[in-house]
């Protein structure tokens, strides 16, 4: 998602050393950047053990189950079903039994063609991570985090939704893992779980992966587990943008803003102009080589591209070119 967003920004217009501008095609709508990436929808969960032991695998039923055991060396596993049946380490299973075992190097995959809404158990003879998918299950975990592009010190919202088909699932426990930090999301009702963090302990710039683990029960009492994910981009905090001002200079509309540059380097200044009805009108962009400190950024847009200068909306973005990222964005 991050790559797509950046490519869209960079593809707004041809890039060169000189400032360039243009007019949008009639009917083009202005859209603000997405607050977050599309929700990740999960019908799987993941559990790990540090040594030999057993892992409970809750199944929601009405679905097959794929159990993938990942380890640094070959492991032996034994699956126990709710009926008391077992798949021993040496047993490859069969289609007739609806239970099969496959091996790929050090990893192992078990396939149950149909499960009951009950607890299964997997015995593992060494440390391993077990990933379990229920492809046809109606129980889903949808997760996202915002903002997608986060500046240092900016709050982060973690969001999760649990559904059994169209029915919301409340009363579950949803935990998010951000690096070594673990936080519990609040149950907001109607299947929504959310938490806003005022800051993050991870300050490193770049993509930041967030894992969500949920455990709970359906309205019929069937236990379930789900693991989801989200990703945001920790920006470098390269600059702080001030308020936008505009004025007519000769045959152009000049867009200006004061900027406090924290990291010197090459940047691109983008301006998108929209009308009061949300139609995209014109754009302009230009490269700026900036040094640390306060500087005024300016970009001219020919009046011929804009038409009337009343009731306009301006979206200004400063994009890093040495290291791709959003240095800042402000609107008026």
Secondary structure, 3 states (H helix, E strand, C coil): CHHHHHHHHHCCCCCCCCCEEEECCCCCECCCCCCCCCCEEECEEEEEECCCEEEEEECCCCCCEEEEEECCCCCCEEEECCCCCEECCCCCEECCCCEEEEEECCEEEEEECCCCCCEEEEEECCCEEEEEECCCCCEEEEEEEECCEECCCCCEEEEEEEEECCEECCCCEEEEEECCEEEECEEEECCEEEEEECCCCCCCCEEEEEEEEEEEECCCCCEEEEEEEEEEEECCCCEEEEEEEEEEECCEEEEEEEEEECCCEEEEEEEEEEECCCEEEEEEEEEEEECCEEEEEEEEEEHHHHCCCCCEEEEEEEEECCCCEEEEEEEC
